Amino acid sequence: MMLGLLLARAGIQVLVLEKHADFLRDFRGDTVHPSTLEVLHELGILEQFLQRPHQEIRELAGKFGDTVVPIADFTHLPTHCRFIALMPQWDFLDFLQAQCQRYPGFELMMQAEVVDLIEEDGRIVGVRAQTKDGAMDVQAELVVGADGRQSLVREKAGLLVQEFGAPIDVLWMRLARRPDDPEGVLAHVKAGHVLVMLNRGDYWQCGFVIQKGALDLWQQRGLPALQRAVAETAPFLGNRVQELNDWSAIKLLTVKVDRLREWCRPGLLCIGDAAHAMSPIGGVGINLAIQDAVAAANMLTSPLRRGAPSLADLRRVEQRRWFPTHMTQRLQIFLQDQLLGRVLRGDMTSPPLPLRWLRRWPFLRRIPARAIGIGFRAEHVHTRE
């Protein structure tokens, strides 16, 4: 959607295919970081975005046992918005769609699922989609795979995936939120459990971290065991964990960290999770994907105006985005293995030394704030309307 907006704004004809009938699904990507908010500012649509219901996080903290540990202070970032905006991703997508509709070159087709690629003489020249009205072929100078970590586009293109593994999965659920609930703590760590909580107004969107492949074990223990674990981790939820009364309301999010060895083929480029699945640590996935989109628009607008971008054009986008992707994944893998994995095994019962440093010396909180809020390479909009 972001790439479609940027290209249509620059006068490029764009068609976005979305297999679902709407955007109303429980995505993980509710955190809109300062890097993304800066892109919205550069597009002149930030104020409109902020008029939509959202919450703002200026300081990020976790609770380790009974100890609150400040982690990141975003108030010193060199951006227009020095906070993370919490907004359900379906609202963000709806906002982007409204912005896209301002441009005659943009078209969004819902209930249009890509089922195959069209190839001629070694070049991808379009896609085959199944729509509510039947099969449809779309010819294109460039096909962009932005269809997530289970990307059919990258599978059909034969692009090889490098898997890095993850010791965790997440149970995704919601619990009622009350006006007197504590604020400012994103993650609760206690008794070998980790609970991440996102404020969605009248309810908490909760991510209960479990060991990789442990869903069957938790289901054998039964819902009362899960209810007790949630209540032990965040005691103020103890009077409402009974809302978790059916496994159908609890979704498994399989955590994976991977990266394509090559993000492109002639006529095809993958971005976002289709090119690099991220761990949920830091909530950076959606924001890295948007940075990919900005870089792709900056580098491919001129070639698209001339016709089909060359493979060298596409590789320049990949090379530009490889470093921030690689560095972010290395950091996530380290935190998964050395923090979350150890907590879930019961090997860590007190805040590790780096977290104690953050608690003692506030200026150090600017470092994780920059890594989370801006990342290892910020992209800025260079295309013009």
Number of C-alpha atoms within 10 A of each C-alpha: 21 21 24 24 26 26 28 24 22 19 18 19 17 22 17 16 20 19 18 13 11 12 15 13 10 14 12 18 18 24 24 24 26 26 29 27 26 22 20 19 18 14 18 11 15 17 11 12 18 14 8 12 13 18 16 17 20 17 20 20 20 21 21 20 19 11 13 17 21 22 24 24 24 27 15 14 18 12 16 13 20 23 25 24 21 21 23 23 20 17 17 18 16 15 15 18 18 12 16 24 14 12 19 13 18 22 17 16 14 16 17 22 20 22 14 17 22 18 14 8 7 10 15 21 20 21 20 17 20 16 17 11 8 8 13 13 14 14 13 19 16 22 23 21 22 23 20 18 19 11 15 19 24 27 14 12 18 10 17 13 17 13 13 13 14 19 17 21 22 24 17 19 20 18 17 14 17 12 8 7 8 9 11 16 19 17 23 24 26 23 15 21 22 24 22 19 21 21 20 18 16 11 14 17 21 22 24 23 23 23 17 16 13 12 15 9 10 14 13 9 11 13 17 15 13 16 18 15 21 22 16 19 24 21 13 14 18 15 9 13 21 14 13 17 12 10 11 8 12 17 13 16 17 13 18 20 20 20 23 19 12 16 24 25 21 22 21 25 26 27 27 23 23 26 30 28 24 26 24 20 16 16 18 23 23 21 23 29 26 20 28 27 27 26 22 25 24 21 19 21 21 14 13 18 13 8 12 16 20 17 15 12 16 23 17 15 24 22 12 16 23 16 13 18 24 14 15 22 21 14 12 20 21 13 15 20 14 13 15 25 22 16 21 20 12 13 12 17 14 15 20 12 9 11 17 14 17 19 19 13 10 13 13 17 22 20 16 18 25 19 17 22 30 25 22 17 16 18 23 17 18 15 17 12 11
